Amino acid sequence: TPAFYLRLSIYWFSLSLLWGGMISIVIQHIVERISPDKKDLYLGWTLAIGALVSTVISMIIGTISDHSRWRMGRRRPYIIVGTLFTVPCLLWLAQIGTSIPNISLIPLLMIDFCLIQFWTNIGTSPYQAFVPDLVKKENQGMASAYMGMGSLIGQLGGLLVCGILIQKPNGIWTICWILSIGLVLAMLMTVLTVKEESAEENPAPQISPLRAVVVAFQINPREHPDFFWLISSRFVINMGFYTATEFLYYYTHDTLRAPNPANTVLQIMAIATVSGLVGNFPAGIYADRISKKKIVYLSTAITAVACLCFLLTSNINVALATSFIFGAGFGAFQAVDWALATNLLPDYDEAKFMGVWHAAFTVPQVVAPVVGGTIAYLFNEGALKAAVAPYGAGFGYRVILFLVILYLGLGAMVLRPVRERLPQNMGDAQE
């Protein structure tokens, strides 16, 4: 029912609230405050090492969760622990962000960001298995739409909170407290209202944490080729999305020369979120009726057109209009993202394989900032700066927008071999 899907998506909303403003505004603001001259490189490495921690932990904890025997279920204990331990890490981030700027703060920032990723993914990986655990396959397109809606609204909320408060006195402290409270409340609502059966009689064999580390990485793509083609496609498409969004603040500041870049980022993301909601629900509804691959093809094409417009313009108003196109494509993709994953998910070790699927969300956070940050640095401050000087400041961000278009096109091409499970009236599989 819609009420159940809404309860199911609350925790995803809180995680999106956390990461929406954290990556796009807060971390970028802190890095620029500490080291404005090397912000591209330090931002890239900070996000990269944190996302690497996220990837490893999500796979290991997912495996442990699949084999757990907790009375309250396989998933909820990890959601509780992960959420509660995230809070002190967020408050430490506020302390780092308000300290007197010193280059020695960069290692502390990296350590704390890794801890935030560690504890949030203790809860995230088991939580993601709720959809295949609790929702029938024929209804997972609609459930995916609700998860996408929670993600989009959470991202907008995070951007609003962070964008409005970041420049205010004690703004980072206020942001971290709001995000902490939101995460705890969402956790409580989830564990109290989303019921799962006791796992005391879990048929999966009980394993030690050390054995879980080994099992987590025992994956044979040949056993589930469609699922792993999907993982590859999602990885490349998310490379595009993260390359576009993680440097958005610097794009508005250096390339568009916006007088108030934080406010411009907020406007772009707010417009993109609204249009994302417009594209999200129709895509989610049709995801239960037609080929999900076709929706992905359409969404990536729309997003690529938007990136081309961002690349070519130097006008803030044009960029704001373009963000509506970008959001519509991104919203449609998010609606079918979960649906495709659960459609092709193996019928065992659900949290483990959702952890693998989650890696296609987190590993791009490792790779995209390093690749994008290095390219931007070469064109903006490095060896190629003189060659592109006539084309205006911040040209490196135009180059990485072109890279985004390539990522989106390649991601759509990689999806072609996937044979998805279509509704019975459309046949058993789709080439």
Order of alpha helices (4+ residues) and beta strands (2+ residues): alpha-alpha-alpha-alpha-alpha-alpha-alpha-alpha-alpha-alpha-alpha-alpha-alpha-alpha-alpha-alpha
